[in-house]
Amino acid sequence: MAASKNFGIRRREAINLIKSRIEVECPGQVSCADILVLAAREAVAISGGPLIQVPLGRRDSSSAASSEAADTSLPSADIGVDDTLSLFAKLGMTTDEAVAILGAHTLGITHCVNLVDRLYKPYGERAGEINPKFEALLKVTCPQWIPLTQNTSFVFNDPSTFHFDNLYFKNAMAGQGVLRIDAELPLHPQTAGIVRQFGADQDHFFRAFGSAFVKLSQSGVLTGTQGVIRNVCSVGM
């Protein structure tokens, strides 16, 4: 829940509030893992995205979560297309689904600490194309000289950052991808056509995203008699 790579998950107290209400009605029945997945599902839907039907029945780990374990499982901010496709293929995702799940970048922000390496590399070493005006805008918010240990500045992932839509793909095709993976997707032979399809057809993107979301939510989960049902979700969060 608290990884240094992405600054962790905010508003975790909301999960505890939901859990406490559920425990009154259905004590010991609904896991924190299921609550987290449902909260993510609802966040997508409330933001204008698809309402995804997700299977339930997950169990919670009996051991405390750690930022080290979270950092190990999260990819680098500088990951490219090939490594990304390989990563999601291990979760059973098709190439379409892998590109679709990256469309979640239509929401939220990117911290400058995860961006400056790409912004200030020499042009010959930079992976992916970037619109010069867009690059200049990013550099205003993320100047190279700010000490990274003190820099909590961020940029929005796209102009409609609070609305779940397919603008992420349109921006990427226009050279306005924030991270390396965002910039490379419309250029890579395995993903360029998919980016164009999702940019042209939002419903197509939503369907693929829903399928990818379900696969991601079922990765490495505990079920049956494995693990526990926690009474309080903040323990070990």
Residue frames as a rotation matrix with the C-alpha (Angstrom) as fourth column:
MET 1
0.559 0.829 0.000 0.00
0.829 -0.559 0.000 0.00
0.000 0.000 -1.000 0.00
ALA 2
0.865 -0.326 -0.382 2.99
-0.198 -0.920 0.337 2.30
-0.462 -0.216 -0.860 0.47
ALA 3
0.445 -0.714 0.540 5.53
0.866 0.497 -0.057 1.94
-0.227 0.493 0.840 -2.33
SER 4
-0.042 -0.544 -0.838 8.24
0.211 -0.824 0.525 4.49
-0.977 -0.155 0.149 -2.92
LYS 5
-0.781 -0.299 0.549 7.94
0.560 0.055 0.827 4.03
-0.277 0.953 0.124 -6.68
ASN 6
-0.386 0.709 0.591 4.46
0.518 -0.363 0.774 5.53
0.763 0.605 -0.228 -6.80
PHE 7
-0.772 -0.025 0.635 4.26
-0.405 -0.752 -0.521 7.28
0.490 -0.659 0.570 -3.41
GLY 8
-0.935 0.353 -0.019 1.70
0.262 0.654 -0.710 4.71
-0.238 -0.669 -0.704 -2.21
ILE 9
-0.330 0.917 0.226 -2.08
0.652 0.048 0.756 4.75
0.683 0.397 -0.614 -2.09
ARG 10
-0.902 0.030 0.431 -3.83
-0.249 -0.852 -0.461 7.78
0.353 -0.523 0.776 -0.61
ARG 11
-0.193 0.911 0.365 -6.99
-0.932 -0.286 0.221 8.01
0.306 -0.298 0.904 1.47
ARG 12
-0.669 -0.126 -0.733 -6.50
-0.070 0.992 -0.106 4.57
0.740 -0.020 -0.672 2.97
GLU 13
-0.914 0.372 0.165 -8.76
-0.199 -0.056 -0.978 5.54
-0.355 -0.927 0.125 5.85
ALA 14
-0.158 0.889 -0.430 -11.69
-0.987 -0.157 0.037 5.24
-0.034 0.431 0.902 3.42
ILE 15
-0.267 -0.002 -0.964 -10.99
-0.340 0.936 0.092 1.50
0.902 0.352 -0.251 3.10
ASN 16
-0.948 -0.107 -0.298 -11.17
0.235 0.393 -0.889 1.13
0.213 -0.913 -0.348 6.88
LEU 17
-0.632 0.775 -0.016 -14.45
-0.640 -0.534 -0.553 3.05
-0.438 -0.339 0.833 6.97
ILE 18
0.000 0.614 -0.790 -15.97
-0.878 0.378 0.293 0.77
0.479 0.693 0.539 4.34
LYS 19
-0.530 -0.294 -0.795 -14.66
-0.006 0.939 -0.343 -2.30
0.848 -0.177 -0.500 6.16
SER 20
-0.988 0.146 0.042 -16.13
-0.051 -0.054 -0.997 -1.18
-0.143 -0.988 0.060 9.50
ARG 21
-0.266 0.945 -0.190 -19.57
-0.925 -0.306 -0.225 -0.67
-0.271 0.116 0.956 7.91
ILE 22
0.004 0.223 -0.975 -19.43
-0.639 0.750 0.169 -4.09
0.769 0.622 0.145 6.25
GLU 23
-0.823 -0.407 -0.395 -18.37
0.016 0.679 -0.734 -5.80
0.567 -0.611 -0.553 9.48
VAL 24
-0.697 0.645 0.313 -21.56
-0.601 -0.288 -0.746 -4.56
-0.391 -0.708 0.589 11.15
GLU 25
0.279 0.883 -0.378 -23.73
-0.944 0.180 -0.278 -6.28
-0.177 0.434 0.883 8.53
CYS 26
0.887 -0.031 -0.460 -21.55
-0.182 0.893 -0.411 -9.24
0.424 0.448 0.787 7.47
PRO 27
0.527 -0.732 0.433 -18.86
-0.781 -0.216 0.586 -9.89
-0.336 -0.647 -0.685 10.10
GLY 28
-0.166 -0.775 0.609 -15.86
-0.400 0.618 0.677 -11.88
-0.901 -0.131 -0.413 8.92
GLN 29
0.461 0.477 0.748 -17.20
0.426 0.620 -0.658 -12.36
-0.778 0.622 0.083 5.39
VAL 30
0.941 -0.061 0.334 -15.68
0.276 -0.435 -0.857 -9.69
0.197 0.899 -0.392 3.11
SER 31
0.240 -0.948 -0.209 -11.91
0.938 0.171 0.302 -9.40
-0.251 -0.268 0.930 2.79
CYS 32
0.287 -0.288 -0.913 -9.90
-0.017 -0.955 0.296 -6.21
-0.958 -0.070 -0.279 2.56
ALA 33
-0.768 -0.601 0.220 -8.55
0.156 0.158 0.975 -7.53
-0.621 0.783 -0.028 -0.75
ASP 34
-0.289 0.753 0.591 -12.07
0.957 0.201 0.211 -7.63
0.041 0.626 -0.778 -2.21
ILE 35
0.582 0.506 -0.636 -12.83
0.585 -0.804 -0.105 -4.17
-0.565 -0.311 -0.764 -0.84
LEU 36
-0.214 -0.758 -0.617 -9.73
-0.078 -0.616 0.784 -2.74
-0.974 0.216 0.073 -2.54
VAL 37
-0.857 -0.074 0.511 -10.67
0.465 0.317 0.826 -4.28
-0.223 0.946 -0.237 -5.89
LEU 38
0.092 0.977 0.194 -14.24
0.995 -0.096 0.007 -3.03
0.025 0.193 -0.981 -5.61
ALA 39
0.417 -0.014 -0.909 -13.01
0.321 -0.933 0.162 0.44
-0.850 -0.360 -0.384 -4.63
ALA 40
-0.669 -0.706 -0.230 -10.81
-0.038 -0.277 0.960 0.52
-0.742 0.651 0.159 -7.73
ARG 41
-0.613 0.527 0.588 -13.72
0.790 0.396 0.468 -0.71
0.014 0.752 -0.659 -9.87
GLU 42
0.437 0.848 -0.300 -15.98
0.860 -0.492 -0.138 2.02
-0.265 -0.197 -0.944 -8.52
ALA 43
0.010 -0.517 -0.856 -13.32
0.107 -0.850 0.515 4.71
-0.994 -0.097 0.046 -9.00
VAL 44
-0.911 -0.317 0.265 -13.12
0.259 0.064 0.964 3.81
-0.322 0.946 0.024 -12.69
ALA 45
-0.287 0.890 0.353 -16.91
0.936 0.181 0.303 3.82
0.206 0.418 -0.885 -13.09
ILE 46
0.459 0.466 -0.757 -17.46
0.689 -0.724 -0.028 7.07
-0.561 -0.509 -0.653 -11.17
SER 47
-0.277 -0.686 -0.673 -14.79
-0.014 -0.697 0.717 8.73
-0.961 0.208 0.184 -13.33
GLY 48
0.259 0.491 -0.832 -16.72
-0.817 -0.349 -0.460 7.89
-0.516 0.799 0.310 -16.49
GLY 49
-0.687 -0.601 -0.408 -15.18
-0.724 0.607 0.326 4.53
0.052 0.520 -0.853 -17.31
PRO 50
-0.174 0.632 -0.755 -16.81
-0.339 0.681 0.649 1.11
0.925 0.369 0.096 -17.67
LEU 51
0.239 0.297 0.924 -18.59
-0.962 0.200 0.185 -0.65
-0.130 -0.934 0.333 -14.80
ILE 52
-0.356 -0.560 -0.748 -16.60
-0.666 0.714 -0.218 -3.87
0.656 0.420 -0.627 -14.58
GLN 53
0.804 0.589 0.085 -18.00
-0.514 0.616 0.597 -7.13
0.299 -0.523 0.798 -13.23
VAL 54
-0.243 -0.970 -0.009 -15.29
-0.766 0.198 -0.612 -8.55
0.595 -0.142 -0.791 -11.00
PRO 55
0.337 0.298 -0.893 -15.21
0.219 0.898 0.382 -11.97
0.916 -0.325 0.237 -9.31
LEU 56
0.294 -0.174 0.940 -15.00
-0.852 -0.494 0.175 -11.90
0.434 -0.852 -0.294 -5.53
GLY 57
0.971 0.111 -0.211 -13.84
-0.005 0.896 0.445 -14.34
0.238 -0.431 0.870 -2.87
ARG 58
0.092 -0.994 0.063 -10.30
-0.036 -0.067 -0.997 -13.13
0.995 0.089 -0.042 -2.26
ARG 59
0.771 0.026 -0.636 -8.67
0.616 0.218 0.757 -13.65
0.158 -0.976 0.152 1.11
ASP 60
0.810 -0.484 0.332 -6.21
-0.506 -0.862 -0.024 -11.41
0.298 -0.148 -0.943 2.95
SER 61
0.030 -0.893 -0.448 -2.59
0.083 0.449 -0.890 -12.16
0.996 -0.010 0.088 3.70
SER 62
0.830 0.228 -0.509 -1.80
0.485 0.154 0.861 -12.95
0.275 -0.961 0.017 7.32
SER 63
-0.101 -0.929 -0.355 1.53
0.954 -0.192 0.232 -11.13
-0.284 -0.315 0.906 7.05
ALA 64
0.390 0.217 -0.895 2.03
0.212 -0.967 -0.142 -7.38
-0.896 -0.134 -0.424 6.98
ALA 65
0.832 -0.096 0.547 2.57
0.530 -0.153 -0.834 -5.62
0.163 0.984 -0.076 3.67
SER 66
0.155 -0.838 -0.524 5.92
0.534 -0.375 0.758 -3.96
-0.831 -0.397 0.389 3.04
SER 67
0.685 0.024 -0.728 7.08
-0.443 -0.779 -0.444 -1.14
-0.578 0.627 -0.523 0.79
GLU 68
-0.421 -0.906 -0.057 10.03
-0.656 0.260 0.709 -3.31
-0.627 0.335 -0.703 -0.27
ALA 69
-0.515 0.306 0.800 7.72
0.462 0.886 -0.041 -6.04
-0.722 0.349 -0.598 -1.59
ALA 70
0.604 0.785 -0.139 5.55
0.352 -0.419 -0.837 -3.46
-0.715 0.457 -0.529 -3.34
ASP 71
0.344 -0.559 -0.754 8.57
-0.716 -0.676 0.175 -1.86
-0.607 0.480 -0.633 -5.01
THR 72
-0.660 -0.616 0.431 9.75
-0.246 0.719 0.650 -5.26
-0.710 0.323 -0.626 -6.23
SER 73
-0.247 0.660 0.709 6.43
0.716 0.618 -0.325 -5.99
-0.653 0.427 -0.626 -7.94
LEU 74
0.725 0.522 -0.450 6.01
0.137 -0.750 -0.647 -2.54
-0.675 0.407 -0.615 -9.52
PRO 75
0.427 -0.582 0.691 7.78
0.898 0.183 -0.401 -1.86
0.107 0.792 0.601 -12.84
SER 76
-0.512 -0.708 -0.486 10.30
0.686 -0.678 0.264 0.93
-0.517 -0.198 0.833 -13.27
ALA 77
0.370 0.614 -0.697 9.04
0.082 -0.769 -0.634 4.32
-0.925 0.177 -0.335 -14.42
ASP 78
-0.114 -0.531 -0.840 11.41
-0.836 -0.405 0.370 3.94
-0.536 0.744 -0.398 -17.38
ILE 79
-0.306 0.044 0.951 10.05
0.184 0.983 0.013 0.58
-0.934 0.179 -0.309 -18.57
GLY 80
-0.711 -0.003 -0.703 9.64
-0.651 -0.374 0.660 0.17
-0.265 0.927 0.264 -22.34
VAL 81
0.195 0.896 -0.398 7.09
-0.977 0.213 0.002 -1.63
0.087 0.388 0.917 -24.49
ASP 82
-0.065 -0.251 -0.966 8.85
-0.385 0.899 -0.208 -4.99
0.921 0.358 -0.155 -24.79
ASP 83
-0.925 -0.331 -0.186 9.32
0.048 0.385 -0.922 -5.41
0.376 -0.862 -0.340 -21.05
THR 84
-0.573 0.787 0.228 5.78
-0.745 -0.384 -0.546 -4.20
-0.342 -0.483 0.806 -20.40
LEU 85
0.240 0.668 -0.704 4.23
-0.874 0.465 0.143 -6.72
0.423 0.581 0.695 -22.78
SER 86
-0.371 -0.468 -0.802 6.32
-0.064 0.875 -0.480 -9.48
0.926 -0.127 -0.355 -21.22
LEU 87
-0.968 0.001 0.250 5.24
-0.248 -0.124 -0.961 -8.42
0.030 -0.992 0.121 -17.73
PHE 88
-0.229 0.969 0.093 1.53
-0.887 -0.168 -0.430 -8.46
-0.401 -0.181 0.898 -18.53
ALA 89
0.049 0.184 -0.982 1.78
-0.691 0.716 0.100 -11.65
0.721 0.673 0.163 -20.60
LYS 90
-0.833 -0.414 -0.368 2.84
-0.012 0.677 -0.736 -13.41
0.554 -0.608 -0.568 -17.39
LEU 91
-0.750 0.645 0.148 -0.53
-0.330 -0.171 -0.928 -12.34
-0.573 -0.745 0.341 -15.97
GLY 92
-0.435 0.559 0.707 -2.33
0.667 0.727 -0.164 -13.91
-0.605 0.400 -0.688 -18.93
MET 93
0.299 0.559 -0.773 -3.03
-0.069 -0.795 -0.602 -10.67
-0.952 0.234 -0.199 -20.78
THR 94
0.443 -0.094 0.892 -3.16
0.888 0.187 -0.421 -10.33
-0.127 0.978 0.167 -24.54
THR 95
-0.683 -0.702 0.201 -1.34
0.729 -0.675 0.118 -7.45
0.053 0.226 0.973 -26.22
ASP 96
-0.189 0.714 0.674 -4.66
0.236 -0.633 0.737 -5.61
0.953 0.299 -0.049 -26.56
GLU 97
0.744 0.516 -0.425 -5.30
0.489 0.013 0.872 -6.01
0.455 -0.857 -0.242 -22.84
ALA 98
-0.013 -0.840 -0.543 -1.79
0.974 -0.133 0.181 -4.91
-0.224 -0.526 0.820 -21.90
VAL 99
-0.776 -0.216 0.592 -2.19
0.438 -0.861 0.259 -1.70
0.454 0.460 0.763 -23.91
ALA 100
0.154 0.940 0.303 -5.67
0.219 -0.332 0.918 -1.19
0.964 -0.075 -0.257 -22.46
ILE 101
0.588 0.074 -0.806 -4.55
0.799 0.106 0.593 -1.48
0.129 -0.992 0.003 -18.84
LEU 102
-0.560 -0.814 -0.156 -1.95
0.818 -0.573 0.053 1.21
-0.132 -0.098 0.986 -19.54
GLY 103
-0.325 0.556 0.765 -4.91
0.360 -0.675 0.644 3.39
0.874 0.485 0.019 -20.49
ALA 104
0.518 0.421 -0.744 -5.43
0.837 -0.070 0.543 3.75
0.177 -0.904 -0.389 -16.73
HIS 105
-0.548 -0.777 -0.310 -2.83
0.796 -0.598 0.094 6.51
-0.259 -0.195 0.946 -17.12
THR 106
-0.277 0.547 0.790 -5.76
0.450 -0.652 0.610 8.63
0.849 0.524 -0.066 -18.30
LEU 107
0.854 0.520 0.026 -6.34
0.191 -0.359 0.914 9.20
0.485 -0.775 -0.406 -14.57
GLY 108
0.767 -0.462 -0.446 -3.98
0.556 0.131 0.821 10.67
-0.321 -0.877 0.357 -12.03
ILE 109
0.835 -0.536 -0.126 -0.52
-0.543 -0.839 -0.032 12.15
-0.089 0.095 -0.991 -12.02
THR 110
0.587 -0.779 -0.219 3.15
0.617 0.606 -0.502 11.41
0.524 0.159 0.837 -12.61
HIS 111
0.833 -0.358 -0.422 5.63
0.192 -0.528 0.827 12.65
-0.519 -0.770 -0.371 -10.01
CYS 112
0.779 -0.561 -0.279 8.59
-0.607 -0.564 -0.559 14.56
0.156 0.605 -0.781 -11.37
VAL 113
0.028 -0.807 0.589 10.97
-0.777 0.353 0.521 12.16
-0.628 -0.473 -0.618 -9.63
ASN 114
0.069 0.083 0.994 9.79
0.304 0.947 -0.100 9.51
-0.950 0.309 0.040 -12.12
LEU 115
0.843 0.416 0.342 10.08
0.458 -0.219 -0.862 11.82
-0.283 0.883 -0.375 -15.11
VAL 116
0.708 -0.535 -0.461 13.24
-0.485 -0.843 0.235 13.90
-0.514 0.057 -0.856 -14.98
ASP 117
-0.212 -0.824 0.526 15.55
-0.011 0.540 0.841 11.15
-0.977 0.172 -0.123 -16.22
ARG 118
0.049 0.316 0.947 13.56
0.915 0.366 -0.169 10.92
-0.400 0.875 -0.272 -19.43
LEU 119
0.901 0.426 -0.080 13.12
0.370 -0.851 -0.372 14.67
-0.227 0.306 -0.925 -19.85
TYR 120
0.707 -0.658 -0.259 16.78
-0.591 -0.751 0.294 15.55
-0.388 -0.055 -0.920 -19.56
LYS 121
0.207 -0.620 0.756 18.41
0.458 0.745 0.485 12.72
-0.864 0.246 0.439 -21.48
PRO 122
-0.642 -0.443 -0.626 20.23
-0.394 -0.509 0.765 13.74
-0.658 0.738 0.152 -24.69
TYR 123
0.221 0.840 -0.496 17.91
-0.890 -0.035 -0.456 13.45
-0.400 0.542 0.739 -27.67
GLY 124
-0.138 -0.347 -0.928 19.90
-0.791 0.602 -0.107 10.56
0.596 0.719 -0.358 -29.12
GLU 125
-0.947 -0.261 -0.186 19.39
-0.089 0.771 -0.631 8.51
0.308 -0.581 -0.753 -25.96
ARG 126
-0.561 0.794 0.234 15.72
-0.653 -0.251 -0.715 9.28
-0.509 -0.553 0.659 -25.43
ALA 127
-0.900 0.337 0.275 13.21
0.418 0.846 0.331 6.52
-0.121 0.413 -0.902 -26.08
GLY 128
0.035 0.997 0.069 9.97
0.959 -0.014 -0.283 7.61
-0.281 0.076 -0.957 -27.74
GLU 129
-0.499 -0.126 0.857 8.92
0.569 -0.794 0.215 10.84
0.654 0.595 0.468 -29.38
ILE 130
-0.098 0.476 -0.874 7.78
0.873 -0.380 -0.305 13.93
-0.478 -0.793 -0.378 -27.50
ASN 131
0.540 0.397 0.742 6.15
0.711 -0.688 -0.149 17.09
0.451 0.608 -0.653 -28.79
PRO 132
-0.474 -0.864 0.171 8.61
0.625 -0.467 -0.626 20.01
0.620 -0.190 0.761 -28.24
LYS 133
-0.279 0.439 0.854 5.94
-0.467 -0.839 0.279 22.31
0.839 -0.321 0.439 -26.78
PHE 134
0.788 0.582 -0.202 4.73
-0.163 0.513 0.843 19.55
0.594 -0.631 0.499 -24.49
GLU 135
0.230 -0.813 -0.534 8.31
0.820 0.458 -0.344 18.85
0.524 -0.359 0.772 -23.43
ALA 136
-0.611 -0.461 0.643 8.85
0.142 -0.863 -0.484 22.51
0.779 -0.204 0.593 -22.57
LEU 137
0.236 0.802 0.548 5.67
-0.595 -0.326 0.734 22.50
0.768 -0.500 0.401 -20.47
LEU 138
0.803 0.026 -0.595 6.83
0.329 0.813 0.480 19.43
0.497 -0.582 0.644 -18.54
LYS 139
-0.156 -0.975 -0.161 10.23
0.786 -0.023 -0.618 21.00
0.599 -0.223 0.769 -17.88
VAL 140
-0.263 0.151 0.953 8.60
-0.355 -0.934 0.050 24.07
0.897 -0.325 0.299 -16.34
THR 141
0.707 0.624 0.334 6.96
-0.564 0.212 0.798 21.87
0.427 -0.752 0.502 -13.72
CYS 142
0.916 -0.393 0.078 9.87
0.296 0.795 0.530 19.44
-0.270 -0.463 0.844 -13.40
PRO 143
0.690 -0.722 -0.054 13.13
-0.640 -0.574 -0.512 21.43
0.338 0.388 -0.858 -13.61
GLN 144
0.463 -0.570 -0.679 16.29
0.178 0.810 -0.558 19.38
0.868 0.138 0.477 -13.52
TRP 145
-0.416 -0.831 0.368 17.91
-0.142 -0.341 -0.929 21.28
0.898 -0.439 0.024 -10.68
ILE 146
0.328 0.564 0.758 15.36
-0.875 -0.122 0.469 20.49
0.357 -0.817 0.453 -7.94
PRO 147
-0.743 -0.613 0.268 16.83
-0.669 0.673 -0.314 17.83
0.012 -0.413 -0.911 -5.59
LEU 148
-0.352 0.642 -0.681 14.90
-0.293 0.615 0.732 14.64
0.889 0.457 -0.028 -6.25
THR 149
-0.657 0.074 -0.750 14.74
0.645 0.571 -0.508 13.82
0.391 -0.818 -0.422 -2.55
GLN 150
-0.740 0.378 -0.556 12.76
0.195 -0.670 -0.716 17.03
-0.644 -0.639 0.422 -1.99
ASN 151
-0.824 0.356 -0.440 10.75
-0.566 -0.495 0.659 17.06
0.017 0.792 0.610 -5.18
THR 152
-0.597 0.715 0.364 7.10
0.409 0.662 -0.628 16.08
-0.690 -0.226 -0.687 -4.74
SER 153
-0.323 0.446 -0.835 6.00
-0.718 -0.690 -0.091 18.09
-0.617 0.570 0.543 -7.78
PHE 154
-0.406 0.267 0.874 3.89
0.449 0.891 -0.064 16.32
-0.796 0.367 -0.482 -10.37
VAL 155
-0.798 0.274 -0.537 2.27
-0.593 -0.521 0.614 16.67
-0.111 0.809 0.578 -13.78
PHE 156
0.194 0.925 0.326 -1.18
-0.608 0.375 -0.700 15.50
-0.770 -0.062 0.635 -14.81
ASN 157
-0.428 -0.367 0.826 -1.19
0.263 0.824 0.502 12.40
-0.864 0.433 -0.256 -17.00
ASP 158
-0.624 0.211 0.753 -3.56
0.728 -0.196 0.657 14.06
0.286 0.958 -0.031 -19.44
PRO 159
-0.862 0.225 0.455 -5.77
-0.242 -0.970 0.021 17.19
0.446 -0.092 0.890 -19.53
SER 160
0.201 0.977 0.077 -8.86
-0.654 0.075 0.752 15.19
0.729 -0.201 0.654 -18.50
THR 161
-0.657 -0.720 -0.224 -7.06
-0.351 0.555 -0.754 13.60
0.667 -0.417 -0.618 -15.57
PHE 162
-0.734 0.453 0.506 -10.21
-0.484 0.174 -0.858 13.22
-0.476 -0.875 0.091 -13.46
HIS 163
0.402 0.888 -0.222 -12.21
-0.783 0.207 -0.586 11.64
-0.475 0.410 0.779 -16.29
PHE 164
-0.328 -0.481 0.813 -11.70
-0.029 0.865 0.500 8.08
-0.944 0.140 -0.298 -17.50
ASP 165
0.774 0.534 -0.341 -11.65
-0.324 -0.129 -0.937 8.23
-0.545 0.836 0.073 -21.29
ASN 166
0.616 -0.533 0.580 -9.51
0.734 0.655 -0.178 7.41
-0.285 0.536 0.795 -24.33
LEU 167
0.966 -0.258 0.029 -7.74
-0.233 -0.912 -0.337 10.79
0.113 0.319 -0.941 -24.46
TYR 168
0.402 -0.855 0.327 -4.58
-0.308 0.210 0.928 9.08
-0.862 -0.474 -0.179 -23.17
PHE 169
0.084 -0.351 0.933 -4.19
0.712 0.676 0.190 7.30
-0.697 0.648 0.306 -26.52
LYS 170
0.793 0.233 0.563 -4.92
0.573 -0.599 -0.559 10.43
0.207 0.766 -0.609 -28.55
ASN 171
0.854 -0.521 -0.005 -2.31
-0.462 -0.762 0.454 12.34
-0.240 -0.386 -0.891 -26.56
ALA 172
0.213 -0.804 0.556 0.25
0.064 0.579 0.813 9.57
-0.975 -0.137 0.174 -27.02
MET 173
0.296 -0.043 0.954 -0.22
0.917 0.291 -0.272 9.68
-0.266 0.956 0.126 -30.79
ALA 174
0.879 0.077 0.470 0.28
0.243 -0.921 -0.304 13.47
0.410 0.382 -0.828 -30.68
GLY 175
-0.069 -0.998 0.010 3.65
0.391 -0.037 -0.920 13.12
0.918 -0.060 0.393 -28.91
GLN 176
-0.067 0.130 0.989 2.21
-0.721 -0.692 0.042 14.01
0.690 -0.710 0.140 -25.51
GLY 177
0.638 0.160 -0.753 2.99
0.281 0.863 0.421 10.82
0.717 -0.480 0.505 -23.63
VAL 178
0.776 -0.298 0.556 4.38
-0.604 -0.602 0.521 11.62
0.179 -0.741 -0.647 -20.19
LEU 179
0.346 -0.644 0.683 6.36
-0.429 0.538 0.725 8.47
-0.834 -0.544 -0.090 -19.38
ARG 180
-0.658 -0.681 -0.322 8.58
-0.626 0.257 0.736 6.45
-0.418 0.686 -0.595 -21.69
ILE 181
-0.736 0.408 0.540 5.94
0.462 0.886 -0.039 3.72
-0.495 0.221 -0.840 -22.07
ASP 182
0.298 0.888 -0.349 3.31
0.312 -0.436 -0.844 6.33
-0.902 0.143 -0.407 -22.99
ALA 183
0.192 -0.319 -0.928 5.56
-0.729 -0.680 0.083 7.73
-0.657 0.660 -0.363 -25.71
GLU 184
-0.778 -0.628 -0.026 6.63
-0.502 0.596 0.627 4.35
-0.378 0.501 -0.778 -27.11
LEU 185
-0.290 0.720 0.630 3.20
0.191 0.689 -0.699 2.73
-0.938 -0.083 -0.338 -27.40
PRO 186
0.702 0.656 -0.278 2.13
-0.139 -0.256 -0.957 4.56
-0.699 0.710 -0.088 -30.61
LEU 187
0.271 -0.701 -0.660 5.53
-0.957 -0.272 -0.104 3.83
-0.106 0.660 -0.744 -32.22
HIS 188
-0.565 -0.532 0.631 6.10
-0.536 0.818 0.210 0.16
-0.627 -0.220 -0.747 -31.43
PRO 189
-0.704 0.269 -0.657 5.04
-0.590 0.293 0.752 -2.26
0.395 0.917 -0.048 -34.21
GLN 190
-0.765 0.412 -0.496 3.17
0.499 0.865 -0.051 -4.51
0.408 -0.286 -0.867 -31.77
THR 191
-0.366 0.604 -0.708 1.15
0.791 -0.198 -0.578 -1.73
-0.490 -0.772 -0.406 -30.15
ALA 192
-0.939 -0.066 -0.337 0.84
-0.067 -0.927 0.368 1.15
-0.337 0.368 0.866 -32.64
GLY 193
-0.696 0.711 -0.099 -2.28
-0.019 0.119 0.993 -0.25
0.718 0.693 -0.070 -34.32
ILE 194
-0.164 0.625 -0.763 -3.94
0.911 0.392 0.125 -0.95
0.378 -0.675 -0.634 -30.99
VAL 195
-0.612 -0.118 -0.782 -3.28
0.516 -0.809 -0.281 2.61
-0.600 -0.575 0.556 -29.81
ARG 196
-0.948 0.282 -0.147 -4.93
-0.297 -0.619 0.727 3.92
0.114 0.733 0.671 -32.98
GLN 197
-0.422 0.831 -0.362 -7.95
0.368 0.522 0.770 1.65
0.829 0.192 -0.526 -32.45
PHE 198
-0.151 0.345 -0.926 -8.42
0.988 0.015 -0.155 2.70
-0.039 -0.938 -0.343 -28.84
GLY 199
-0.806 -0.203 -0.556 -7.96
0.234 -0.972 0.016 6.36
-0.544 -0.117 0.831 -29.77
ALA 200
-0.856 0.489 -0.164 -10.70
-0.358 -0.333 0.872 6.06
0.372 0.806 0.460 -32.39
ASP 201
0.062 0.890 -0.452 -13.13
-0.131 0.456 0.880 3.82
0.989 0.004 0.145 -30.47
GLN 202
-0.431 -0.236 0.871 -13.57
-0.827 -0.283 -0.485 4.44
0.361 -0.930 -0.074 -26.74
ASP 203
0.590 0.721 0.364 -16.00
-0.802 0.576 0.160 1.54
-0.095 -0.386 0.918 -26.32
HIS 204
0.692 -0.437 -0.575 -13.41
0.002 0.797 -0.604 -0.83
0.722 0.416 0.552 -27.77
PHE 205
-0.404 -0.854 0.329 -10.90
-0.299 -0.217 -0.929 0.47
0.865 -0.474 -0.167 -25.23
PHE 206
-0.098 0.442 0.891 -13.39
-0.991 -0.122 -0.048 0.09
0.087 -0.888 0.451 -22.38
ARG 207
0.867 0.459 -0.195 -14.10
-0.455 0.888 0.069 -3.56
0.205 0.029 0.978 -23.27
ALA 208
0.333 -0.833 -0.443 -10.40
0.217 0.525 -0.823 -4.45
0.918 0.178 0.355 -23.41
PHE 209
-0.463 -0.494 0.736 -9.72
-0.551 -0.490 -0.675 -2.52
0.694 -0.719 -0.046 -20.21
GLY 210
0.365 0.698 0.615 -12.46
-0.928 0.219 0.303 -4.39
0.077 -0.682 0.728 -18.36
SER 211
0.893 -0.080 -0.443 -11.02
-0.010 0.980 -0.197 -7.74
0.450 0.180 0.875 -19.39
ALA 212
-0.065 -0.998 -0.007 -7.50
0.163 -0.004 -0.987 -6.65
0.984 -0.065 0.163 -18.39
PHE 213
-0.202 0.063 0.977 -8.73
-0.830 -0.541 -0.137 -5.26
0.520 -0.839 0.162 -15.06
VAL 214
0.800 0.563 0.209 -10.28
-0.593 0.684 0.426 -8.61
0.097 -0.464 0.880 -14.12
LYS 215
0.661 -0.615 -0.430 -7.08
0.353 0.761 -0.544 -10.49
0.662 0.208 0.720 -14.96
LEU 216
-0.319 -0.804 0.501 -4.96
-0.128 -0.488 -0.864 -8.05
0.939 -0.340 0.053 -12.99
SER 217
0.035 0.428 0.903 -7.33
-0.936 -0.302 0.179 -8.24
0.350 -0.852 0.390 -10.00
GLN 218
0.938 0.344 0.047 -7.00
-0.343 0.895 0.285 -12.04
0.056 -0.284 0.957 -9.94
SER 219
0.349 -0.890 -0.294 -3.21
-0.131 0.265 -0.955 -12.14
0.928 0.372 -0.025 -10.08
GLY 220
-0.577 -0.777 -0.252 -1.55
0.084 0.250 -0.965 -13.81
0.812 -0.578 -0.079 -7.10
VAL 221
-0.079 0.625 0.777 -4.63
-0.844 -0.457 0.282 -13.70
0.531 -0.633 0.563 -4.88
LEU 222
-0.982 -0.119 0.146 -5.43
-0.185 0.756 -0.628 -15.96
-0.035 -0.644 -0.765 -1.95
THR 223
-0.152 0.970 -0.192 -8.71
-0.805 -0.008 0.594 -17.90
0.574 0.244 0.781 -2.11
GLY 224
0.228 0.342 -0.912 -10.55
0.061 0.930 0.364 -20.75
0.972 -0.139 0.191 -0.40
THR 225
0.885 0.051 -0.464 -8.93
0.447 0.190 0.874 -21.59
0.133 -0.980 0.145 2.92
GLN 226
-0.128 -0.976 0.174 -5.77
0.868 -0.195 -0.457 -19.62
0.480 0.093 0.872 2.17
GLY 227
-0.708 -0.282 0.648 -4.96
0.095 -0.947 -0.308 -16.53
0.700 -0.157 0.697 4.21
VAL 228
-0.640 0.477 -0.602 -7.44
0.686 0.001 -0.728 -14.82
-0.347 -0.879 -0.328 6.51
ILE 229
0.223 0.674 0.704 -10.29
0.644 -0.644 0.413 -12.30
0.732 0.361 -0.578 6.55
ARG 230
-0.788 -0.605 -0.115 -8.90
0.493 -0.508 -0.706 -9.29
0.369 -0.613 0.699 8.37
ASN 231
0.150 0.823 -0.547 -11.04
0.976 -0.213 -0.052 -7.39
-0.159 -0.526 -0.835 10.83
VAL 232
0.649 -0.063 -0.759 -9.16
0.023 -0.995 0.102 -4.13
-0.761 -0.083 -0.644 10.24
CYS 233
0.862 -0.252 0.440 -7.65
0.494 0.223 -0.840 -3.34
0.114 0.942 0.317 6.85
SER 234
0.757 -0.579 0.302 -5.07
-0.500 -0.811 -0.303 -0.86
0.421 0.078 -0.904 8.09
VAL 235
0.613 -0.563 0.554 -3.10
-0.320 0.464 0.826 -3.56
-0.722 -0.684 0.105 9.91
GLY 236
-0.093 -0.779 0.620 0.06
0.462 0.518 0.720 -3.96
-0.882 0.353 0.312 7.84
MET 237
0.770 0.405 0.493 -1.09
0.618 -0.286 -0.732 -1.52
-0.156 0.869 -0.470 5.15
